[in-house]
Amino acid sequence: MAGFKKLIFIQIISWLLCVAAGSYFISVSFDNAVSEAQKNAQASVTNYINDLSFDDNLVQNLKKSLADGKTFSSFTLRDYQGAEVFNVNSPIDLPLFADFIQSIFNSARPQFAVNKAADIKVEFTVNIQHLAEQLQISLFIIIFISAVLVIIPIILMQSIFYQLNKSISMTVSDVIDVYINQNQAGELETVLDSSKLKSLGKDLVPSFNRLSHFLKTKNEYIQSEALSIKHEAYKDVITALGNRNMFVEYYEKNIENSEQSTFGSLAMIRCSELQAINQSRGYQKGDEYVKGVADIIKHISGTYAGSQLFRLNSSDFAVVLPHIPLKEAERFGENLQSRFTQYQQNQELSSVANTGIVGYEKGKPLGELLSVVDNAMSMAQSKQINAWHVQRESDLVNNVSAGFGNQNWRKVINEVIESKRVHLVMQNIMPLGKSIKAYAEIQVRFKTEDNQVLPTASFLAMAEKLGMAVDIDKLIIDSSLEKVKSRNLSEKYFGLNVTASSAHNDQFVIWLERRLLKDTHIASKLIFEVSEFGLQQNIKASKRFIDMVHRVGARVTVERFGVGLTSFKFFRDLKPDFIKMDASYTRGLEDDKNNQYFMRLMVDLAHRIGVNVFAEGVESQEEKHIIETLCLDGVQGYYIEKPKDI
């Protein structure tokens, strides 16, 4: 656009120069014409009066001849003495330009003539009106022609520039469309080498080729960064396995929407002790446990061609075994169970993981498949520790697949309650002061009819889900009281866990009060542990439960403290006897100043209202030392003591 404006400016300057030159030449021609007219008039007048004598006829003849004023604009006749005889004056109105030229050249000056006898003297000025009119016409013609000669090229250049600009814009637009719409930087070469672009000038091609190379390089970099970001977003941090997002993408692409026919087995493995390890041993041990389970699964599944392993969430893994029928997948479950049992013994765990296995085929919706494999998982959990279960299509008759796992769990829980198949262990809380009274927390293990230990966390979660938590809590309390009486342990203090749903159940509270009143000497030695989060779900019901416990002489501990929305009002309204800080505050306490500050603040607040503070999940000497400096009242964890039989 700047170049076009420059062309217009040059054209205008050229036009002005042309007009100026034409005007100059016309002016000179006009001056020459006036001078020539003056000379001719001078000669004519001289010839006319040369042989005349001064008389009245001369005067009259001249007056008649000059009356129209077309020949002379002024004419003065004088006698031999120089006296004026008559004067003819016909003023003319010259055009502006002619008047301007006349003022410059002064061509139309007065002329003088005298006859031979010297008795007639004439003074005259030639009338140049017609010459001025011709000058004006000539000047107009020159200006018009010059303007036409200037405007036409400008219009042509503008049209050419517009077409060129439009052609370049369309070409650039085509290049951009290829890059944006097709996202194929390599295809720019085809567009850039086209005759359409080359017709615009060879100089443009190298520039666009450079642009093509730049875009291609940039695109490769962006794709590389996108793959890197996607890889990070699709990777589990702890195990470095693909996460749930990658699993969903893999399943939809390679199974549900696969173009080729495919089938295989899908296994879901659930870590049964993760929650218990996080609470009792700390999150670092929990991470090590998850890595150990992942290594076992990776080793076993690696023997199957094309197998894929993913970590779906904190405790669940998924394994895809392409082209492996369920019959062969059973061996996969057996191998996992064997390795899990070895790991359990080495790590001194109650269990490790359970496995649910189902078959899949092309077009099977993922949601439906996950529902079936979850049922298989429930079946495996209800069998024994580290068990596996294969769910076949033939098992899902009469449209009962959605509740099959729950029904099996209900059956197992009912059998445990009816047969009272519970095993009690305890883990002491070490007091950190001579005047501090601590206690031993009673923990429970559930067994099948084959005397196999069920995964505790899964068992309690399913009992809560199926509305059977109250019956389980009653079983635990009854069993614990009988154990205390039968072992003559009534002088010791014991802690019993109660679910929040039971604590908020009026019928359970009435039952518990009556049960404790039967053994008042034991009731005074009991401390009931309820989670802070559970108590906060219904403050009013929680207060009724705590008041009842205090009424019969027992006490209350708020466990997993610090996870919920802690407030002074919580202490004031519920008035617990102990609080047990959540294990997440103990983990790495020696390096975490924020957790140290929070625990110290809670200790100061609790001590002011007569509440003792314990720490759970203590795993090292350093953590124990920091807890002692923070003035807590007791510690619990694997470093202090492992759970043991009562």
N, C-alpha and C positions, 0 to 999 in steps of 0.2 A: 504493500500500500504506500509506503514511503517513496519507493521508486516511481510509482505512478504520479504522485503529487509533484515530484521533482520534474517529471516530463511535462506536466501541465504548466509549471512555473516557467520552464524553458520556452514552451510554445508561446506563452503570453509575452515574454520578453522579446521573442522573435517577432511577434505580431506588432508590438509597440515600435520596435526598430524599423520594421517594414513600413509602418504608417508614417514614422518620423522621416524616413528617407523619401517616401513618396511625396510627403508634404513639402519637403525641401525642394525636390525637383519641380514640383508644381509651382512653388513660390518663385523659383528662379525663372521658370517659363512665363509666369504671370508678369514678372518684372520686365523680362525681355519683350513680351508682347506690348506692355504699356510704353516702353521706351521706343519700340518700333512705331507704335501709333503716334507717339509724340513727334517722331522724326517726319513721318508722312504728313502729319497735320502741319508741321512747320514748313515743309516744302510746298504743300498745296496753298497755304495762306500766302506765302511769299510770292508764288507764281501768280496768284489771283490779284494781288494788290500791286504788283510790280509796275504795271503799265497804266494803272488807274491814277486819276487825279482826284483831289478832294473836292467833292460837290455834294449837293443835296441828294442826287440820285444814288450816290454811293451809300450814303447813310441809310436811305430807305431800302435799298436792295439788301443791304446787310441785315437790317432789322427783320425783313421778311424771311431771309434765309435761316436766320438763327432763332426764330421765334419758338420752334418746337423744342429746342435745348437738347436734341439727341446727339448732335455732333460735338458741341462744346458744353462743358458744365459752367464755364464762365468766358465771357468775351467782352473786351473793352477797346473802344476805338478812340484814338486821340489825334489831334491836329498837329500841325508842324511845330506848334509851340508847346506841345505836350499836354494841352488841356483835354480833359475827357469830354468826348462828344456824346457817346451813349455807352450804356453798359447792359449786358445780358448775363444774368446769373441764375443758373438752374441747379440748385444744390442736389446732390445725389446721396442716397443712403446705401452705402456699401455693406455687403455681408460682413459679419464680425471677423471672419478669417481674412477676407480681402482687405478689410480696413487695417487689420493687424500687420499684414504684409506691406501694405502701402506705407504704414507708419515706420516700418523698418527700412524699406528700400527707398521710399520717397520718390517714386518714379513719375507720378503724375504732377510734375512741377509746372508752374506758369511758363508759357513760351512767348517769345517776342518776335515781331516781324515789321519791317519798314520797306516802303516802296523806293523806287529809284529816285524819285523826286524828293524824297525825304519829308513829304508833307503828310503822309499817312503812317501812323504808328498803331500797331495792334498788339494787345496783350491778351492771351487766351490760355485756357486749360482744357485739355481733351477730356471728353466724357468716357470713362472706362467702366461704365455700368455693365455693359454686355460682356466685357472681359472678366469682370468679377463673378458674373453668373456662371460663365463657363468654368472659371476656377472652382467654384463651389460644387458644380456637378462632377468635375474631374476628381475633386477631393473625396466626395461621397463614394464615387465608383471605386477609388483606390481603397478606401476604408472597408467597403463591403467585400471587395475581392479578397483583401488581406484577412478579414474576419472569416470568410468562408474557407480560405486556405488553412487557417489555424484551427477552426472549430471542427472541421471534418476529420483531420488527423487525431484530434483529442478524442472525438467520439469513437473512432476506429480503435485507438489505443485502449480506451476504456473497455470497449467490447472484447478486445483480444485479452486484456488483463483479467477481466471477469471470467472469461471462458477458461483461461489458464489456471486461475485461482480455483475455479469450480472443479476442474479436472484434477488438480493436485489434492484438493479437499476430499474428493470422492476416492482417490487412490489411497490416501492416508486412512480414510474411513474404512476402506476394504481391508487394509492391513490390520487396523485395530479390531475389526470384526473377527478376523481370523484368530487373532490372539485371545480375545475375550470369549467369543462364543464357542470356539472349538478348543481353546486352551492348548493349542499345539504350536509352540513357538517355531518348531522346525518347518511348518508349512508356510511360513512367511517367505521362504526362499522362492517358492513357486509364484507367489504374488509379486514379489519384487523383480523377478526376471521377466515379467509379462511385457508384451509390447505396449500395453497401455501406459505402464510406468516409463518405459524407455523413450516413448514418444515425448515425454515431458522434458527430456534432457538427460544425457548420460551422467551428468554430474550428480543427479539425485540418487542414482542407484547405489553408489558406495555408501552414502550416508544412511540410506534405509537398510542396507546390509549390515552396517554397524549397529543400527537400532535392533535389527533382527537378532544379531549375536548377543547384544546386551540383554534383550528380553528373554532369550533362550537361557542364558546364564542365570539371570534373575529368577526365572521360573524354576530352574533346577534347584537353585538355592532355597526358594520358598517351599518346593516340594520336599526337599531334604529336611527343612525345619519343621514342616507340617508332620512328616513321618516321625521325627524325633519327639515332637509334642504329643502326637497320638500314642507313640510307644510309651511315653511317661504316663499319659492319662490311662492307658490300658494295662499298666503294670502294677502288681501288688508290691508295696514297699518292702515288706518283711521277707517274703519268699522269692521275689523277683519273677513270680508267675504271672500269667495273664489274669486280669480281674474279671468281674462279672460282665463289664461292657464288652470285653474281648470275647468272652464266651457267647454272649448273645449274638454278636456280629458273626462269629464263626458258625454258630448253629444255623442262623438264618441263611447264610450264604452257601454253606456246604451240605446242609441236610434239608431244612424246610423248603428252600427255594432252589435246590439243586436241579440242574438240567438232566443229570444222569440218575438212574435208579441207584439207591443206596440204602444200607441198613447197618445195624450195629447195636452196641450196648452202651448205655449211659449209667455211670456209677456216681453216687453222691456219698462222700465220706464226711462225717461230722465229728469234730473233736469233742469228746464227752467231758473232759476235765478242764477245759480252758478257764471257765469262770471260777472254779474252785482253786486252780493254781494261781490265777491273778489275785484272788483274795487272800490266800494263805501264804503264798511264796513271793508274790510280787509280779509286776507286769514283765519284767525282764525275763524271769523264768517262764512266764506265759509265752513270750515270743520264741524262746528257745524250744519250748514244747511244740509250738506250731511249726517251726522249721524242721524239727525232728520228724513230725508226722508227714510233712511235705516231702522230705527226703525219702521216706519209706514208700510213699505213693509213687514218687517219680521213679524210684528203682524198679518197682513191680510193673508199673504201666509201661516203662521203657522197653520191656521185652515184647510188646505188641506193636506191630508195624502201624505207623500213622496215628498212634495214640496222641491225645491232646489233654493236658492237665491245666486246670484253672482254679484259682481261689475265689469263691463267690462272695464270701463275707468273712467275718472274724473267725468263725469255727467250721465253715463248710467248704469242701473242695468238690470239684466236678471232673470226672474223667470220661472222655469220649473214646470208645474202642471201635473204630470203623471195621465193618465186616466180621465182627466177632459175635456169634450167636450166644443166646443166654446160657446154653449148656456149657460152653467154654468159659463164659463169664463167671460161672460158679467157682472155677479154679482160681480166677482172679480174686474173688472174695475170700477163699480159703487161704491163699498166700498172704493177703493183707492181714487177716486175723492172726495168722501165725507170727508175722513180723510185729504186729501191734502187741501181742502178748509178751514177746521178748523185750520190747521196748518198755512195757509196763513194769516188768520185773527189774530191769536195769535202773529205771528211774524211780522205783518205789511209788508207783501210782495205783489208784484204785481201778482205773481203766484208761483206755487211750482213745479209741474212736470206733464208730459203727458205720456200716456200709449198706446202702440201699442200691439195688441194681434193677434196671428196666431195659427193655428193648426199644429201639426206635427204627423208623423207616422214613423214606422221602415224604415230605408234605405234612409230617406230624407237627402240629403247633407246639411251640416251646412251652407255653403256659400249661397246656394239658399234660405234657410230658413231665414237667416239674411237679405238678400235683401228684401224679402217679408215683414218681420216685420219692416224694416226701412220705407217701404212705408206706413205701418199702422201707424207708428209714425208720419210721415209727415201729414197724414190725421188727426190725433188727434190734432196736433199742430195748424192746420188751422181751427179748430172748435171754441174752446173757452179755457179759462184758465182751467188747470188741467183736460182737456178732455181725453177720451179714445176712441179707435177705434178698432173694430175687422175686420180683413182682411180675407175674405173667398175665397175659390177656385173659387166660382161662380163669384166673382168680377174681376177675372183675365182672362177674356175672350179676345180673339183676340190678345193675346200676347202683351198686353200693360202694364204688371205689372211693368216693369222696370221704367216707367215714370209716373205711376199713381199718386204717391205722389207729384212729381214735378208739374204735370199738375194741381192738386188741389191747391197747393200753389200759382201757377201763377194766378189762378182764384181768390183766396182770396186777393192777393196783388193788382190785378187789381181793385177789388171791393173797397178796401181801398182807392186807388188813385182816382178813379172816384167819390166816395162818400165823399172823404176828411174826413174819419173817423179817426181823430187823436186827442189825448188829450194831451195838453201841461202842463208840470209842470216845476218848476225851483228849483235850489239849489244854494244858495249864496256861494261865496268865501269870507271868512273874511280877510280883509287886516290886516297886522301886523305892519303897520306904518301909521302915519297921512298923509304922502305925497303919499302913495301907492294907486293907483286906481285899484280896483278889479271889478268883475262883477258877475252876476248870470248866471249859466249855464242852458240853456233850454233843458229839456229832454222830450222825446215823448213816449206816449203809443198808441198802435194801437188797434182798436176795430172791431169786426165783425158786421154783419148786425143785430145781436141780441143784440148788445151793450155789448158783452162780450170782455174783454181785452185779446188780444193775447200775448203770451210770446215774449217780446221785442227782446231778444237775438236771438231766433229762427227766428223771422220775418225778422230781418236785415240780418241774415246769409243766409236765403233762397233768399232774394232779391238780395244779392251780388252774390249768386250762379247762379241765373236765369238771371243775367244781367239787373236787374231792380233797382239797387241802385241809379242811376242818377235820375230816376223818383221819388223815395222816398225822396231823398235829396231836390229836387225841391219842393215837397209837404211840407216838414218840413219848408223850408225857407219861402215859400209863407204864410203858416199858421202862422209862428212866426211873420212875418212882419205885417200881418193883425191884429194879437193879440196885438202887440205893439201899432199900430195906434189906434185901437178901445178902448184901455184902457188908452190912453194918457200917455204911459210909455216911451216916446222918450227921456226923460232926464236920464233914467237909462241905464246901460251897460249890454248887454246880450251876452252870448256865444252860438254858434250854432255848432253842430257836423256835419262834412262833411267827407264822406268816401274818402279814397285815390283814389279809382277808379273814383270818380266824379272829384276830384281835378286834376286828370291827363287827364280828358276828355276835349278836346278842345271845343266841342259844349257846354258843361256845363259851362265852364269858360266864354264863350261869353254870354251865357244866364244870368249867375250870374252878370256879369258886367252891362249889360243893366238893369237888375232888380234893382240893387242897385242904379244906376244912377237916377231911377225914384223917389227914396226916399233918397236923399243924406243926409238929416238931421238925418235919422235913420241909414244909412250906417256907419256914423262916430261913432255910439254907438255899433257896432257889432264886435264881436271877433269870428273868425272861428277856431274851434278846429279840428286838423288833427293828427292822430297818428304818432309818430316818425318812426315806422317801415314802415308804408305806404308811408311816404314822401321819405324814403331812397330807395324805390323800383325804383324811377325814379327822380333823383335829378334835372334834366333839366326841366321836366314837373312841378315838385313841385315849382321850382323857378319862372316859368311863372305864376303859380297860386298865389303865395305870392305877386309877383310884381303887379298883377292885383288888389288884395285885398288892397294893400297899395295905389294904384292909386285912388281908389274910396273913400279912407279915413277910411277904416276898418282896423282891425288888425288880427294877427294870433297867435294862441297858439299851440305849439307842445305838445300834450298830450301823456300820457303813456311813458314819457321820461325816458331813462335809460334801456329800454328793448332791443333796437337795438344797433348797433355798434357806440356809441357816439364818435364824434371827433370835434376838433376845426374847421376843414374845413367845417363841417356841419353847424355850426353857421355862419361862414364867408360867405358861399355861399348863404344860405337861408335867413338869417337875420330875424328871427321871433321876435315877440314882447314879448311873454311870453313862458315859458315852464312849464309844469305841471308834477312833478315827479310821476312816476308810484306808485300805492298803495303798491306794494311789498316792496318799500324802507321805507314806513311809518310803516309797520307792525312790532311790537316789536322793534321800533327804539331805545327805551331807553336802550336796552341791546345789541344792535348790533353796535359795534364800527366801523366796516367796512362800513356799510351803512351811519353812521354819517360822516365818513371821505369823502365818495364819494359825499354826498349831499353838504357838505361844499365846496368841490372842485368845484362842478358844480355851486354853488352860486357865488363863487369868479370869476369864468370864465364868467358867464352870466352877472354879474354886471359890469364887465370891458367893455363890449360891449353894455350896456344899455338894457339888457333883465331881466325882472322880473321873479322870480321863485316861483311857488305855489306848495303846497303839497296836494294830495288828499288821501282819505281813512283814515282820522284821526278819531280814535275811542275812544281816552281816553285823560284825562288831562295830563298824563305823555308824551304822544306823542306830544301833542300841545306844552308843555313846552320845550322839546328838539328841536322842529322845530323853536321855537322862539330864542333859544340860537344859532342856526345855521344860523340865519339872513335871513331866507326865507321871502318872501314878503306877502304870504297869505296862508290860510289853508281852506280845504273843506272836508266834511265828515259828518257822522251821529252825531258825537259829537258836531259839529258846528251847523248843521241844517239839518233836513230831507227834502227831496223833497216835495214841496207844490204847490198847484194850483197857476197859475199866477193871 
